[in-house]
């Protein structure tokens, strides 16, 4: 049984998935670096910097369906698909940037 999401719930979900990947991945990585005797706050900031693209990929589904839909919109004249996929990528980027900002605040470092 497949549950259909509305477009608004998909946007909100993609925002918080990217946000969660940034926070969770960085903090858990910092815990691992602490256990290995490395400076955790510095490593958290470094992890956040390297997780940015992965947060976007995880938020948009990890597949190329978003880009295929974007291509279909551009080359077949379906502007609604271009607008929707652009908003989806924008919300995912917003969640990623919010997570990066929170990590900056927590670590007090310039990422």
N, C-alpha and C positions, 0 to 999 in steps of 0.2 A: 504494500500500500504506500503510494507516494503522496507526500503532503506538498501542496503547491504553496509557495510563498508569494505574497504580494511584492510589488516592486519596492515599496517603502520599507518593508521588513527586510528585504534583501540588501538595501542600502545600509540600514542600521546594523545588520549582521556583519556585513563586510567591514564596516568601520571598527566594530569592536573585536573582530577577529584579528585585524592588523594591529590594533592596540594591545590585545592580549599576547600576541606573538612577540611584540617588542618588549613588553614588561616581563612576561613569564620567561622568555628565553634569556634575557639579560640577567634577571635576578637569579635564576637557577644556574646559569653559567658563572655568575659571581660567587655563588655558594661553592661550586666546584673549584674555582680558583682559590677560594679561602681554604678549602680542605687540602689543596696542593701547596699552600704556603705563599701564594702570590697576593699582591694587593687587590682586594676585592672591588673597591670602588673604581679603581682605574680599569680593571678588567670588565666591569659592568658597562662602563662608558664605551670601551672598545667593542664589546659584544653588540651593544645597541647600534653602533655605527655599521657593523658588518651584517646585522640582521635586517636592515631596512628593505632590501629587495626581496628577501624571503617573506617578510610580513605582507608585502603587496601580492606576491604570488599565492600565498596561503589564503589571503582575503578574497581574491577573485576566482578561487577554485582550484588553482594549481594546474589548470589545463589551458589549452589554446582556444577553448570555446568562445571566450570573450573576444579574442582577436579575430576569429572566424566571423563572429557576428558583426564586429566592427568593419571587416572587409566587405561583408555582404551589404552592409548599409552604405558604404562608400561607393562600391562598384555596381550595385544593383538599384541604387536610388532609394533605399529604405532609410530615410533620415531618422526615423524613430529609433532604430537600432543603434545608430551612431550616438544619438543623444543619451540613450539609456546606458550604453557601455562606457561612454565618457563619464557619466555621473557615477557609475559603479567604481571606476578606476579613481576618480576624484575622492570619493568617500573612503576608499581603502588608503589612499595616500594621506588623507586627513587623519585617519586613525594611526597610521605609521608615524606621522609627524607629531601627533599628540603624545604618543608613547615615547618618542625620542625626547620631547620637551620634558616630560615627567622624569625620565632618566637623567637628563641634565640637571634638573632641580634636585633630585636625590643625591647625585654624586658630586654636584657643584663643580663639574668639569665642562670644558668646551669640547663638544663632540665635533 
